[in-house]
Amino acid sequence: MTTQKVLNFGPGPAKIPEPVLKKAQDELLNYNNTGMSIMELSHRSKDFENLINKTQKDLRTLLDIPNNYTILFMQGGGHTQFSAVVYNLLAAKKRKQFDNNSMEGEFNPPLDYIVTGSWSAKAAAEAKKLYNNVNIVLDVKKLRGSYGSIPPREEWKLSGSNAAYVYYCDNETVNGVEFNYVPEIDPSVPLVCDMSSNILSRKVDISKFSLIYAGAQKNIGPAGVTIVIVREDLLNRLEISDSKLPAIPSMLDYKVMAENNSLYNTPPMFSIYVASLVFEWLLENGGIKEIEKINSIKAAKLYDCINKSKIYKSPVEENVRSRMNVPFRIQPEELENEFLKGANELGMLQLKGHRSVGGIRASIYNAVPLEAVETLIQYMQEFERKHSQ
């Protein structure tokens, strides 16, 4: 076992703030003076009920979540939400049509997907397994040959008010592409967003979205829990036995989860507990406003190093470069293995790019300190000097 201090640039599971890990360590055998670990408590106990309520309250404070939104703690990661979104929002669309007395004809509204990277592509592919009318609003890879940009609105093919929802991924972890704006769509259509890899990294106007979800293992805590923030009107689905829509599996049903305060079954208790500690850590350190400042500085320094370099190249257009995941290539590419080997020897870990795209990727989430990014930049500059002689 190494005793060397390591710098973790992993894309997920990712670094967790050290004060959070230490507090979890201190409380591991005795949570809240119960004499038991949080992993041993009943999820029906008052202690856990208080914990889950506090975790919701702190997240609501951090993101300034309006009162007409429900916070859910679900299992299965983003992949499970690919399906849950389809089930729940189609049901909500049917309810809306019923309320508006517009149920004539076949019920077959399009599902709009904006595909800007690997994760939104996977979400769209999963939707196609469940439903026969998925509209690809935009597929950047087909339009541009690779993911690394967000084409202008004129190239999008939105379905308009008939769509059940519009779906996009705010930050593509694999490809390093991040929206710097919220897409403008028909205001009557729900906007669904996967924020798994950049939630809590910057201020967001929650009211612009109908549904946000985020897997925990980037900026929230350990894998196991997925945060879902859903506007309450979307829980008011149509309950009719002759519906052509498939029944929503209980474990994917937002209404079931909301009615049970995310305690329909045994939830991922330890993951929720660590998430609560992360929320406390953020609040104690100035909240979203302060962490956004630090994130901007980290990203600016790293991109400045890449921009000024003769051997490092970013595959992403400058106006959509992610502040959380920074992929880059080295020219010639034969140097990349040497770069990674040297970084590992210096304790800078998990810098290898995703297997689907290769290269280098530095993930610099909330818990990665500025000093770690500066150390990486120093190594990058030394590596370039070595290979520029």
C-alpha positions in Angstrom: 0.0 0.0 0.0 1.4 3.4 -1.1 1.9 6.1 1.5 2.6 8.6 -1.3 0.2 11.6 -1.4 -1.8 11.1 -4.7 -3.6 13.5 -6.8 -6.8 12.0 -8.1 -8.0 13.2 -11.6 -10.5 10.3 -12.0 -13.6 11.0 -14.1 -15.9 8.9 -11.8 -15.7 7.4 -9.3 -14.0 10.7 -8.5 -12.3 12.4 -5.7 -14.3 13.1 -2.5 -13.3 16.1 -0.3 -10.8 15.0 2.3 -12.7 16.5 5.3 -15.8 14.5 4.2 -13.8 11.2 4.1 -12.3 12.0 7.6 -15.7 12.7 9.1 -17.1 9.5 7.5 -14.2 7.6 9.0 -14.8 9.1 12.4 -18.4 8.2 12.4 -18.1 4.8 10.6 -18.6 2.7 13.7 -20.9 5.0 15.6 -23.3 7.3 13.6 -25.0 10.0 15.6 -24.3 8.2 18.9 -26.5 5.3 17.9 -23.7 2.8 18.6 -24.1 1.5 15.0 -22.7 2.4 11.6 -24.9 4.2 9.2 -24.8 1.0 7.1 -26.4 -0.9 10.0 -29.3 1.4 10.8 -32.8 0.7 9.7 -33.8 2.9 6.8 -37.2 3.2 8.7 -35.5 4.6 11.8 -35.9 8.2 12.9 -32.2 8.8 12.6 -32.2 7.9 8.9 -35.4 9.8 8.3 -33.8 12.9 9.8 -30.7 12.4 7.7 -32.6 12.1 4.4 -34.7 15.1 5.2 -31.6 17.2 6.1 -29.8 16.0 2.9 -32.8 17.2 0.9 -32.9 20.5 2.7 -29.2 21.2 2.2 -29.3 20.4 -1.5 -32.4 22.7 -1.8 -30.4 25.4 -0.2 -27.3 24.9 -2.3 -29.1 24.9 -5.6 -31.9 27.3 -4.6 -34.5 24.6 -5.6 -38.0 26.1 -5.7 -40.7 24.6 -3.5 -42.6 23.1 -6.4 -39.8 20.6 -7.1 -39.3 17.3 -5.4 -35.9 15.8 -4.6 -35.6 12.0 -5.0 -32.7 9.7 -4.1 -32.8 6.8 -6.6 -30.6 3.8 -7.5 -29.1 2.6 -10.8 -27.1 5.6 -11.9 -27.6 7.6 -15.0 -28.2 4.5 -17.1 -31.4 3.7 -15.1 -32.6 7.3 -15.6 -32.3 6.8 -19.4 -35.3 4.6 -19.0 -37.1 6.2 -16.1 -37.3 9.5 -18.0 -39.1 7.8 -20.9 -41.6 6.1 -18.7 -42.4 9.0 -16.4 -42.5 11.8 -18.9 -44.6 10.0 -21.4 -47.1 9.3 -18.6 -47.0 13.0 -17.7 -47.6 14.0 -21.3 -50.6 11.7 -21.6 -52.1 13.3 -18.4 -51.6 16.8 -19.9 -53.4 15.8 -23.1 -56.2 14.3 -21.0 -56.6 17.5 -18.9 -56.6 19.6 -22.1 -59.3 17.3 -23.7 -56.9 16.5 -26.6 -56.8 12.7 -26.4 -58.2 12.1 -29.9 -56.1 9.9 -32.2 -53.1 7.8 -31.5 -50.9 8.8 -28.6 -47.4 9.0 -30.1 -45.6 12.3 -29.2 -42.0 12.5 -30.2 -39.1 12.4 -27.7 -36.5 15.0 -28.6 -32.8 14.2 -27.9 -29.9 16.6 -28.4 -26.9 14.4 -28.9 -23.6 16.2 -28.2 -21.5 13.3 -26.8 -21.3 9.7 -25.6 -23.8 10.0 -22.8 -26.6 11.7 -24.6 -26.1 9.2 -27.5 -26.5 6.3 -25.0 -29.6 8.0 -23.5 -31.2 8.3 -27.0 -30.3 4.7 -27.8 -32.0 3.5 -24.6 -35.1 5.6 -25.4 -35.4 3.9 -28.8 -35.5 0.5 -27.0 -38.7 1.6 -25.2 -40.4 3.8 -27.6 -40.9 4.1 -31.4 -40.8 7.9 -31.9 -37.5 9.3 -30.8 -36.4 12.4 -32.7 -32.7 13.2 -32.8 -32.7 17.0 -32.7 -29.0 17.1 -33.3 -26.2 14.5 -33.6 -22.9 16.3 -33.6 -20.8 13.3 -34.5 -22.9 12.8 -37.7 -22.8 16.5 -38.5 -19.1 17.2 -37.7 -17.4 13.8 -37.7 -16.7 13.8 -34.0 -18.0 15.2 -30.7 -16.3 18.5 -29.8 -18.8 21.2 -30.6 -22.4 22.3 -30.2 -23.7 23.6 -33.6 -25.9 26.7 -33.7 -29.6 26.6 -33.0 -30.4 26.8 -36.7 -29.1 23.3 -37.3 -31.4 21.8 -34.6 -34.6 19.9 -35.5 -36.9 20.3 -32.5 -40.4 18.8 -32.7 -42.1 21.8 -31.1 -45.0 21.8 -28.7 -46.0 18.2 -29.6 -42.8 16.7 -28.0 -43.2 14.9 -24.6 -39.8 16.4 -23.6 -36.5 17.7 -24.8 -33.4 15.9 -23.4 -29.8 16.9 -23.3 -26.6 16.3 -21.3 -25.2 19.4 -19.8 -21.6 18.1 -19.6 -20.3 15.2 -21.6 -17.7 13.6 -19.4 -16.1 11.5 -22.1 -15.8 14.2 -24.7 -15.2 17.3 -22.6 -18.1 19.3 -24.0 -20.2 21.5 -21.8 -23.2 23.7 -22.5 -22.6 27.3 -21.4 -26.3 28.1 -21.7 -29.7 26.5 -21.2 -31.2 25.5 -24.6 -34.2 27.6 -25.5 -37.2 25.4 -26.4 -41.0 25.7 -26.5 -41.9 26.7 -23.0 -44.8 24.2 -22.9 -42.4 21.3 -23.4 -40.5 19.8 -20.4 -36.7 20.3 -20.5 -34.8 17.2 -19.1 -31.2 17.5 -18.3 -28.5 15.0 -17.3 -26.2 17.0 -14.9 -24.3 14.0 -13.6 -20.8 15.4 -14.1 -21.3 19.2 -13.4 -24.1 19.5 -10.8 -23.1 21.7 -7.9 -20.2 23.2 -9.9 -21.9 26.4 -10.9 -25.1 28.3 -10.3 -28.1 26.9 -12.2 -31.6 28.3 -12.6 -33.6 25.2 -11.6 -36.9 26.8 -12.8 -35.7 26.5 -16.4 -35.9 22.7 -16.1 -38.7 20.2 -15.6 -36.3 17.4 -14.6 -32.7 17.2 -13.6 -30.8 14.0 -12.6 -27.3 13.4 -11.5 -25.4 10.3 -10.7 -23.4 10.8 -7.5 -19.9 9.6 -8.4 -18.6 12.9 -9.8 -19.5 15.9 -7.6 -21.8 14.4 -5.0 -20.2 11.4 -3.4 -19.8 7.6 -3.9 -21.6 5.7 -6.6 -24.9 4.2 -5.6 -27.3 7.1 -5.4 -28.7 9.3 -8.2 -30.3 12.6 -7.4 -33.5 13.4 -9.2 -35.0 16.9 -9.1 -38.4 16.8 -10.7 -41.2 19.5 -11.0 -44.2 18.3 -9.1 -46.7 18.6 -11.9 -44.9 15.9 -13.8 -45.8 13.4 -11.0 -49.5 13.9 -11.8 -49.7 11.2 -14.4 -52.8 9.5 -15.9 -54.0 6.4 -14.2 -56.2 4.5 -16.7 -56.1 0.7 -17.3 -56.6 0.9 -21.0 -53.6 3.1 -21.6 -51.3 1.9 -24.4 -48.3 3.0 -22.4 -46.4 0.3 -20.5 -46.8 0.4 -16.7 -44.0 2.1 -15.0 -41.8 -0.3 -13.0 -42.1 0.7 -9.3 -38.4 1.3 -8.9 -38.4 3.7 -11.8 -41.6 5.5 -10.8 -41.0 9.1 -9.6 -44.4 9.3 -8.1 -43.9 6.2 -6.0 -40.5 7.5 -4.9 -41.9 10.9 -4.0 -44.8 9.5 -2.0 -42.4 7.4 0.0 -39.8 10.1 0.5 -37.3 7.9 -1.5 -37.9 5.1 1.1 -40.0 2.8 -1.0 -37.3 0.2 -0.5 -34.0 0.2 1.2 -32.1 3.1 -0.3 -28.3 3.4 -0.8 -27.9 4.6 2.7 -24.1 5.1 2.9 -24.1 6.9 -0.5 -26.8 9.3 0.8 -24.9 9.8 4.0 -21.7 10.8 2.3 -23.7 13.0 -0.1 -25.0 14.8 3.0 -21.5 15.4 4.2 -20.5 16.8 0.8 -23.4 19.2 0.9 -22.3 20.3 4.4 -18.8 20.8 3.1 -20.0 23.0 0.3 -22.2 25.1 2.5 -19.3 25.5 5.0 -17.1 26.7 2.2 -19.3 29.4 0.7 -21.7 27.3 -1.3 -22.0 27.3 -5.1 -20.9 30.8 -5.5 -17.4 30.1 -4.0 -16.9 26.7 -5.6 -17.8 28.2 -9.0 -15.0 30.8 -8.7 -12.5 28.1 -7.9 -13.7 25.8 -10.7 -13.3 28.7 -13.2 -9.8 29.4 -12.1 -8.8 25.7 -12.3 -10.2 25.3 -15.8 -8.8 28.6 -17.0 -5.3 27.7 -15.9 -5.3 24.3 -17.4 -6.7 25.4 -20.7 -4.2 28.3 -20.8 -1.4 25.7 -20.5 -2.9 23.7 -23.4 -3.5 26.8 -25.6 0.1 28.0 -25.2 1.6 24.6 -25.8 3.1 23.2 -29.0 2.5 19.6 -28.1 -0.9 19.6 -26.3 -4.1 20.0 -28.3 -7.7 20.2 -27.2 -10.2 18.3 -29.4 -13.0 20.6 -28.2 -14.0 24.0 -29.6 -13.1 26.7 -27.1 -16.6 28.1 -26.5 -17.9 24.7 -25.2 -14.9 23.3 -23.3 -15.9 21.6 -20.1 -14.8 23.1 -16.7 -15.0 19.6 -15.2 -13.4 17.2 -17.7 -10.4 18.4 -19.8 -9.4 16.0 -22.5 -6.3 16.7 -24.6 -4.0 14.9 -27.0 -0.2 15.0 -27.2 1.6 15.4 -30.6 3.1 13.0 -31.5 0.6 10.6 -29.9 3.4 8.1 -29.1 4.3 10.4 -26.2 1.0 9.8 -24.4 2.0 6.6 -22.7 5.2 8.1 -21.5 3.2 11.1 -20.2 0.8 8.9 -18.3 3.7 6.7 -16.9 5.5 9.8 -15.6 2.3 11.2 -14.1 1.6 7.9 -12.3 5.1 7.9 -10.9 4.5 11.3 -9.5 1.2 10.3 -7.9 -1.1 12.0 -10.5 -3.6 9.2 -11.1 -6.5 8.3 -13.5 -5.4 10.7 -16.2 -5.9 8.3 -19.1 -8.6 9.3 -21.6 -11.8 7.2 -22.0 -11.2 4.0 -23.9 -13.5 5.2 -26.7 -11.5 8.3 -27.5 -8.0 7.7 -26.0 -5.6 10.6 -25.1 -5.4 12.3 -21.8 -8.3 13.5 -19.6 -8.0 15.5 -16.4 -11.3 15.6 -14.4 -11.2 18.5 -12.1 -14.4 18.3 -10.1 -15.2 20.3 -7.0 -13.1 18.2 -4.7 -9.9 18.5 -6.8 -8.0 21.5 -5.2 -6.4 24.2 -7.2 -3.0 23.1 -6.0 -3.5 19.7 -7.7 -4.2 21.4 -11.0 -1.2 23.6 -10.6 1.0 20.6 -9.9 -0.4 18.9 -13.1 0.4 22.0 -15.1 3.9 22.1 -13.8 4.4 18.5 -14.9 2.9 19.2 -18.3 5.3 22.2 -18.8 8.3 20.1 -17.7 7.3 17.3 -20.0 7.0 19.7 -23.0 10.4 21.2 -22.3 11.9 17.7 -22.2 10.4 16.8 -25.6 11.0 20.2 -27.2 14.8 20.1 -27.0 
